[in-house]
Structures are given as C-alpha cells and as structure tokens.
Amino acid sequence: MVLTPRLTPPTTPPRTAFPAQPAHPAAVEANEAIRALVDARAGQDWSPVESAAYEVLLIEWAAATQGIAGDIIEAA
C-alpha cells in the first residue's frame, strides 16, 4: 500500500504582488491638477510656465505615491 499526502486547501487567500492601498489624498489632488492642466491645454502649445507647472505636479504626484513626506518646493 502506498500512502500519498492529502492536500488541503490553504486557509488564507493567496497574496498578490501589489496589495491594494488607498490612494493618498495628496496623490489624488496632484493627479486631478495634472488632468485639469492637460485637458485645458489639449491640442495647444504649452508656455514655459505651464510646462514647469506640469513638471512640479508630476514631482508632487510621484512623491505622494511613494509616501515621501514633506512639501515640494514649487519652481513654477
């Protein structure tokens, strides 16, 4: 007689590589500002000030999504 191990289902669900986390309010705010700026200038050339503002918003968004604390100094 050959005994084989009985496989039992796991008691906890499998973990995903990237757990869902609520968006940080600063990231949501920066994302909305980016969308508004892009939508307002769709199909048009951007001024240097608008380009700089866009870059600052991207930096703020990236910092917020990475959980980096502190204020970002705006260059625009």
N, CA, C and O atoms as a Tinker XYZ file with bonds, in Angstrom:
   304  protein
     1  N      0.840000   -1.161000    0.000000    73     2
     2  CA     0.000000    0.000000    0.000000    64     1     3
     3  C      0.896000    1.238000    0.000000    63     2     4     5
     4  O      1.842000    1.333000    0.783000    81     3
     5  N      0.591000    2.171000   -0.875000    73     3     6
     6  CA     1.357000    3.407000   -0.976000    64     5     7
     7  C      0.510000    4.543000   -0.414000    63     6     8     9
     8  O     -0.637000    4.746000   -0.812000    81     7
     9  N      1.099000    5.267000    0.510000    73     7    10
    10  CA     0.389000    6.396000    1.098000    64     9    11
    11  C      0.813000    7.678000    0.390000    63    10    12    13
    12  O      2.000000    7.919000    0.169000    81    11
    13  N     -0.155000    8.477000    0.049000    73    11    14
    14  CA     0.142000    9.779000   -0.555000    64    13    15
    15  C     -0.381000   10.863000    0.379000    63    14    16    17
    16  O     -1.421000   10.692000    1.014000    81    15
    17  N      0.329000   11.962000    0.461000    73    15    18
    18  CA    -0.132000   13.025000    1.358000    64    17    19
    19  C     -1.441000   13.632000    0.854000    63    18    20    21
    20  O     -1.666000   13.772000   -0.348000    81    19
    21  N     -2.268000   13.975000    1.788000    73    19    22
    22  CA    -3.526000   14.618000    1.443000    64    21    23
    23  C     -3.270000   16.123000    1.342000    63    22    24    25
    24  O     -2.719000   16.739000    2.254000    81    23
    25  N     -3.679000   16.690000    0.228000    73    23    26
    26  CA    -3.516000   18.131000    0.047000    64    25    27
    27  C     -4.754000   18.841000    0.550000    63    26    28    29
    28  O     -5.872000   18.566000    0.114000    81    27
    29  N     -4.539000   19.743000    1.460000    73    27    30
    30  CA    -5.659000   20.517000    1.983000    64    29    31
    31  C     -5.582000   21.929000    1.406000    63    30    32    33
    32  O     -4.487000   22.455000    1.207000    81    31
    33  N     -6.704000   22.530000    1.143000    73    31    34
    34  CA    -6.676000   23.893000    0.606000    64    33    35
    35  C     -6.114000   24.862000    1.637000    63    34    36    37
    36  O     -6.287000   24.657000    2.838000    81    35
    37  N     -5.459000   25.892000    1.189000    73    35    38
    38  CA    -4.913000   26.873000    2.141000    64    37    39
    39  C     -6.048000   27.564000    2.886000    63    38    40    41
    40  O     -7.152000   27.718000    2.365000    81    39
    41  N     -5.757000   27.971000    4.098000    73    39    42
    42  CA    -6.781000   28.621000    4.918000    64    41    43
    43  C     -6.856000   30.114000    4.646000    63    42    44    45
    44  O     -7.846000   30.759000    4.992000    81    43
    45  N     -5.829000   30.664000    4.035000    73    43    46
    46  CA    -5.839000   32.089000    3.710000    64    45    47
    47  C     -5.752000   32.243000    2.200000    63    46    48    49
    48  O     -5.145000   31.410000    1.527000    81    47
    49  N     -6.355000   33.304000    1.657000    73    47    50
    50  CA    -6.268000   33.506000    0.212000    64    49    51
    51  C     -4.844000   33.858000   -0.191000    63    50    52    53
    52  O     -4.089000   34.392000    0.622000    81    51
    53  N     -4.467000   33.569000   -1.427000    73    51    54
    54  CA    -3.110000   33.904000   -1.862000    64    53    55
    55  C     -2.902000   35.409000   -1.882000    63    54    56    57
    56  O     -3.825000   36.180000   -2.144000    81    55
    57  N     -1.687000   35.801000   -1.603000    73    55    58
    58  CA    -1.349000   37.223000   -1.590000    64    57    59
    59  C     -0.955000   37.668000   -2.982000    63    58    60    61
    60  O     -0.340000   36.911000   -3.733000    81    59
    61  N     -1.302000   38.876000   -3.321000    73    59    62
    62  CA    -0.911000   39.430000   -4.615000    64    61    63
    63  C      0.401000   40.176000   -4.459000    63    62    64    65
    64  O      0.798000   40.541000   -3.353000    81    63
    65  N      1.056000   40.395000   -5.567000    73    63    66
    66  CA     2.345000   41.083000   -5.531000    64    65    67
    67  C      2.190000   42.536000   -5.095000    63    66    68    69
    68  O      3.062000   43.079000   -4.417000    81    67
    69  N      1.085000   43.165000   -5.481000    73    67    70
    70  CA     0.867000   44.566000   -5.152000    64    69    71
    71  C     -0.452000   44.704000   -4.409000    63    70    72    73
    72  O     -1.508000   44.785000   -5.037000    81    71
    73  N     -0.408000   44.732000   -3.080000    73    71    74
    74  CA    -1.656000   44.838000   -2.335000    64    73    75
    75  C     -2.338000   46.174000   -2.619000    63    74    76    77
    76  O     -1.681000   47.201000   -2.791000    81    75
    77  N     -3.642000   46.137000   -2.662000    73    75    78
    78  CA    -4.397000   47.363000   -2.912000    64    77    79
    79  C     -4.268000   48.286000   -1.708000    63    78    80    81
    80  O     -4.491000   47.880000   -0.567000    81    79
    81  N     -3.905000   49.527000   -1.983000    73    79    82
    82  CA    -3.775000   50.505000   -0.929000    64    81    83
    83  C     -4.608000   51.726000   -1.304000    63    82    84    85
    84  O     -4.679000   52.096000   -2.476000    81    83
    85  N     -5.233000   52.345000   -0.320000    73    83    86
    86  CA    -5.997000   53.541000   -0.647000    64    85    87
    87  C     -5.067000   54.640000   -1.133000    63    86    88    89
    88  O     -3.954000   54.793000   -0.631000    81    87
    89  N     -5.524000   55.389000   -2.096000    73    87    90
    90  CA    -4.706000   56.473000   -2.646000    64    89    91
    91  C     -4.508000   57.555000   -1.584000    63    90    92    93
    92  O     -5.428000   57.893000   -0.839000    81    91
    93  N     -3.312000   58.077000   -1.533000    73    91    94
    94  CA    -3.001000   59.160000   -0.612000    64    93    95
    95  C     -3.704000   60.421000   -1.109000    63    94    96    97
    96  O     -3.695000   60.686000   -2.311000    81    95
    97  N     -4.312000   61.203000   -0.220000    73    95    98
    98  CA    -5.038000   62.398000   -0.672000    64    97    99
    99  C     -4.181000   63.349000   -1.502000    63    98   100   101
   100  O     -4.686000   63.960000   -2.444000    81    99
   101  N     -2.891000   63.488000   -1.172000    73    99   102
   102  CA    -2.024000   64.372000   -1.946000    64   101   103
   103  C     -1.818000   63.838000   -3.358000    63   102   104   105
   104  O     -1.707000   64.622000   -4.301000    81   103
   105  N     -1.765000   62.527000   -3.519000    73   103   106
   106  CA    -1.601000   61.939000   -4.850000    64   105   107
   107  C     -2.857000   62.155000   -5.675000    63   106   108   109
   108  O     -2.777000   62.451000   -6.868000    81   107
   109  N     -4.006000   62.008000   -5.051000    73   107   110
   110  CA    -5.269000   62.235000   -5.760000    64   109   111
   111  C     -5.369000   63.691000   -6.186000    63   110   112   113
   112  O     -5.767000   63.987000   -7.314000    81   111
   113  N     -5.011000   64.597000   -5.291000    73   111   114
   114  CA    -5.071000   66.030000   -5.590000    64   113   115
   115  C     -4.126000   66.395000   -6.733000    63   114   116   117
   116  O     -4.513000   67.123000   -7.647000    81   115
   117  N     -2.903000   65.901000   -6.687000    73   115   118
   118  CA    -1.941000   66.182000   -7.755000    64   117   119
   119  C     -2.413000   65.586000   -9.074000    63   118   120   121
   120  O     -2.272000   66.212000  -10.124000    81   119
   121  N     -2.969000   64.382000   -9.026000    73   119   122
   122  CA    -3.462000   63.734000  -10.241000    64   121   123
   123  C     -4.585000   64.550000  -10.870000    63   122   124   125
   124  O     -4.619000   64.718000  -12.089000    81   123
   125  N     -5.499000   65.056000  -10.058000    73   123   126
   126  CA    -6.596000   65.871000  -10.568000    64   125   127
   127  C     -6.076000   67.166000  -11.181000    63   126   128   129
   128  O     -6.585000   67.611000  -12.210000    81   127
   129  N     -5.064000   67.776000  -10.556000    73   127   130
   130  CA    -4.480000   69.007000  -11.094000    64   129   131
   131  C     -3.779000   68.739000  -12.422000    63   130   132   133
   132  O     -3.863000   69.551000  -13.342000    81   131
   133  N     -3.090000   67.609000  -12.526000    73   131   134
   134  CA    -2.433000   67.234000  -13.783000    64   133   135
   135  C     -3.468000   67.060000  -14.880000    63   134   136   137
   136  O     -3.305000   67.579000  -15.984000    81   135
   137  N     -4.531000   66.330000  -14.574000    73   135   138
   138  CA    -5.593000   66.108000  -15.576000    64   137   139
   139  C     -6.217000   67.424000  -16.027000    63   138   140   141
   140  O     -6.456000   67.619000  -17.219000    81   139
   141  N     -6.481000   68.326000  -15.086000    73   139   142
   142  CA    -7.086000   69.617000  -15.425000    64   141   143
   143  C     -6.160000   70.430000  -16.326000    63   142   144   145
   144  O     -6.612000   71.042000  -17.294000    81   143
   145  N     -4.875000   70.436000  -16.011000    73   143   146
   146  CA    -3.916000   71.179000  -16.823000    64   145   147
   147  C     -3.821000   70.597000  -18.228000    63   146   148   149
   148  O     -3.832000   71.335000  -19.213000    81   147
   149  N     -3.729000   69.291000  -18.319000    73   147   150
   150  CA    -3.619000   68.634000  -19.630000    64   149   151
   151  C     -4.896000   68.847000  -20.436000    63   150   152   153
   152  O     -4.833000   69.149000  -21.628000    81   151
   153  N     -6.043000   68.693000  -19.800000    73   151   154
   154  CA    -7.314000   68.879000  -20.506000    64   153   155
   155  C     -7.477000   70.314000  -21.001000    63   154   156   157
   156  O     -7.986000   70.540000  -22.098000    81   155
   157  N     -7.048000   71.278000  -20.197000    73   155   158
   158  CA    -7.187000   72.685000  -20.567000    64   157   159
   159  C     -6.301000   73.048000  -21.763000    63   158   160   161
   160  O     -6.641000   73.940000  -22.540000    81   159
   161  N     -5.181000   72.367000  -21.906000    73   159   162
   162  CA    -4.230000   72.708000  -22.972000    64   161   163
   163  C     -4.201000   71.677000  -24.086000    63   162   164   165
   164  O     -3.263000   71.669000  -24.883000    81   163
   165  N     -5.197000   70.810000  -24.166000    73   163   166
   166  CA    -5.224000   69.749000  -25.175000    64   165   167
   167  C     -5.136000   70.346000  -26.578000    63   166   168   169
   168  O     -5.931000   71.211000  -26.947000    81   167
   169  N     -4.168000   69.876000  -27.348000    73   167   170
   170  CA    -4.002000   70.302000  -28.732000    64   169   171
   171  C     -3.354000   71.663000  -28.903000    63   170   172   173
   172  O     -3.302000   72.182000  -30.018000    81   171
   173  N     -2.865000   72.244000  -27.837000    73   171   174
   174  CA    -2.245000   73.566000  -27.900000    64   173   175
   175  C     -0.801000   73.483000  -27.427000    63   174   176   177
   176  O     -0.421000   72.564000  -26.701000    81   175
   177  N     -0.008000   74.452000  -27.846000    73   175   178
   178  CA     1.367000   74.531000  -27.350000    64   177   179
   179  C      1.346000   75.028000  -25.909000    63   178   180   181
   180  O      0.500000   75.833000  -25.520000    81   179
   181  N      2.292000   74.531000  -25.136000    73   179   182
   182  CA     2.386000   74.922000  -23.738000    64   181   183
   183  C      3.428000   76.025000  -23.578000    63   182   184   185
   184  O      4.471000   76.017000  -24.233000    81   183
   185  N      3.126000   76.966000  -22.700000    73   183   186
   186  CA     4.097000   78.001000  -22.376000    64   185   187
   187  C      5.148000   77.401000  -21.448000    63   186   188   189
   188  O      4.921000   76.340000  -20.867000    81   187
   189  N      6.296000   78.066000  -21.300000    73   187   190
   190  CA     7.298000   77.563000  -20.352000    64   189   191
   191  C      6.760000   77.462000  -18.917000    63   190   192   193
   192  O      7.142000   76.560000  -18.171000    81   191
   193  N      5.881000   78.382000  -18.536000    73   191   194
   194  CA     5.311000   78.356000  -17.188000    64   193   195
   195  C      4.404000   77.132000  -17.031000    63   194   196   197
   196  O      4.442000   76.464000  -15.998000    81   195
   197  N      3.592000   76.837000  -18.047000    73   195   198
   198  CA     2.713000   75.670000  -17.979000    64   197   199
   199  C      3.522000   74.373000  -17.954000    63   198   200   201
   200  O      3.173000   73.435000  -17.237000    81   199
   201  N      4.594000   74.323000  -18.732000    73   199   202
   202  CA     5.456000   73.139000  -18.729000    64   201   203
   203  C      6.095000   72.937000  -17.362000    63   202   204   205
   204  O      6.183000   71.811000  -16.870000    81   203
   205  N      6.540000   74.026000  -16.753000    73   203   206
   206  CA     7.155000   73.939000  -15.422000    64   205   207
   207  C      6.118000   73.510000  -14.382000    63   206   208   209
   208  O      6.417000   72.709000  -13.497000    81   207
   209  N      4.908000   74.040000  -14.489000    73   207   210
   210  CA     3.849000   73.655000  -13.557000    64   209   211
   211  C      3.536000   72.169000  -13.687000    63   210   212   213
   212  O      3.315000   71.488000  -12.686000    81   211
   213  N      3.517000   71.671000  -14.908000    73   211   214
   214  CA     3.270000   70.252000  -15.157000    64   213   215
   215  C      4.352000   69.396000  -14.506000    63   214   216   217
   216  O      4.049000   68.384000  -13.874000    81   215
   217  N      5.603000   69.796000  -14.659000    73   215   218
   218  CA     6.712000   69.045000  -14.061000    64   217   219
   219  C      6.617000   69.033000  -12.538000    63   218   220   221
   220  O      6.873000   68.008000  -11.906000    81   219
   221  N      6.253000   70.162000  -11.954000    73   219   222
   222  CA     6.110000   70.235000  -10.497000    64   221   223
   223  C      4.986000   69.323000  -10.027000    63   222   224   225
   224  O      5.127000   68.631000   -9.019000    81   223
   225  N      3.863000   69.318000  -10.755000    73   223   226
   226  CA     2.755000   68.444000  -10.390000    64   225   227
   227  C      3.153000   66.979000  -10.480000    63   226   228   229
   228  O      2.757000   66.174000   -9.637000    81   227
   229  N      3.934000   66.626000  -11.495000    73   227   230
   230  CA     4.403000   65.246000  -11.610000    64   229   231
   231  C      5.301000   64.861000  -10.436000    63   230   232   233
   232  O      5.214000   63.748000   -9.918000    81   231
   233  N      6.158000   65.783000  -10.022000    73   231   234
   234  CA     7.039000   65.522000   -8.874000    64   233   235
   235  C      6.205000   65.347000   -7.608000    63   234   236   237
   236  O      6.466000   64.447000   -6.809000    81   235
   237  N      5.200000   66.209000   -7.423000    73   235   238
   238  CA     4.338000   66.100000   -6.251000    64   237   239
   239  C      3.568000   64.782000   -6.260000    63   238   240   241
   240  O      3.438000   64.125000   -5.227000    81   239
   241  N      3.062000   64.403000   -7.426000    73   239   242
   242  CA     2.322000   63.150000   -7.541000    64   241   243
   243  C      3.229000   61.957000   -7.217000    63   242   244   245
   244  O      2.845000   61.058000   -6.469000    81   243
   245  N      4.436000   61.965000   -7.791000    73   243   246
   246  CA     5.375000   60.865000   -7.549000    64   245   247
   247  C      5.738000   60.775000   -6.070000    63   246   248   249
   248  O      5.790000   59.680000   -5.509000    81   247
   249  N      5.984000   61.901000   -5.447000    73   247   250
   250  CA     6.334000   61.901000   -4.023000    64   249   251
   251  C      5.174000   61.374000   -3.183000    63   250   252   253
   252  O      5.386000   60.622000   -2.232000    81   251
   253  N      3.955000   61.765000   -3.533000    73   251   254
   254  CA     2.785000   61.321000   -2.766000    64   253   255
   255  C      2.534000   59.824000   -2.946000    63   254   256   257
   256  O      2.151000   59.142000   -1.996000    81   255
   257  N      2.746000   59.315000   -4.151000    73   255   258
   258  CA     2.501000   57.894000   -4.375000    64   257   259
   259  C      3.571000   57.035000   -3.724000    63   258   260   261
   260  O      3.327000   55.864000   -3.434000    81   259
   261  N      4.741000   57.589000   -3.492000    73   259   262
   262  CA     5.818000   56.853000   -2.838000    64   261   263
   263  C      5.800000   57.047000   -1.331000    63   262   264   265
   264  O      6.603000   56.447000   -0.617000    81   263
   265  N      4.891000   57.881000   -0.844000    73   263   266
   266  CA     4.783000   58.105000    0.596000    64   265   267
   267  C      5.876000   58.987000    1.147000    63   266   268   269
   268  O      6.188000   58.926000    2.336000    81   267
   269  N      6.459000   59.803000    0.302000    73   267   270
   270  CA     7.515000   60.710000    0.752000    64   269   271
   271  C      6.862000   61.909000    1.415000    63   270   272   273
   272  O      6.056000   62.610000    0.804000    81   271
   273  N      7.215000   62.137000    2.661000    73   271   274
   274  CA     6.618000   63.234000    3.407000    64   273   275
   275  C      7.336000   64.537000    3.098000    63   274   276   277
   276  O      8.463000   64.542000    2.603000    81   275
   277  N      6.676000   65.617000    3.393000    73   275   278
   278  CA     7.278000   66.917000    3.210000    64   277   279
   279  C      6.707000   67.624000    2.004000    63   278   280   281
   280  O      6.128000   67.012000    1.107000    81   279
   281  N      6.887000   68.927000    2.010000    73   279   282
   282  CA     6.374000   69.735000    0.909000    64   281   283
   283  C      7.392000   69.793000   -0.215000    63   282   284   285
   284  O      8.600000   69.795000    0.018000    81   283
   285  N      6.893000   69.841000   -1.412000    73   283   286
   286  CA     7.732000   70.005000   -2.594000    64   285   287
   287  C      7.804000   71.489000   -2.899000    63   286   288   289
   288  O      6.777000   72.165000   -2.963000    81   287
   289  N      8.992000   71.990000   -3.084000    73   287   290
   290  CA     9.174000   73.402000   -3.411000    64   289   291
   291  C      8.820000   73.597000   -4.874000    63   290   292   293
   292  O      9.398000   72.959000   -5.754000    81   291
   293  N      7.877000   74.475000   -5.126000    73   291   294
   294  CA     7.431000   74.702000   -6.496000    64   293   295
   295  C      8.372000   75.653000   -7.198000    63   294   296   297
   296  O      8.688000   76.725000   -6.683000    81   295
   297  N      8.816000   75.258000   -8.373000    73   295   298
   298  CA     9.698000   76.093000   -9.173000    64   297   299
   299  C      8.920000   76.916000  -10.164000    63   298   300   301
   300  O      9.468000   77.828000  -10.783000    81   299
   301  N      7.656000   76.611000  -10.324000    73   299   302
   302  CA     6.858000   77.339000  -11.322000    64   301   303
   303  C      6.133000   78.499000  -10.718000    63   302   304
   304  O      5.418000   79.213000  -11.420000    81   303
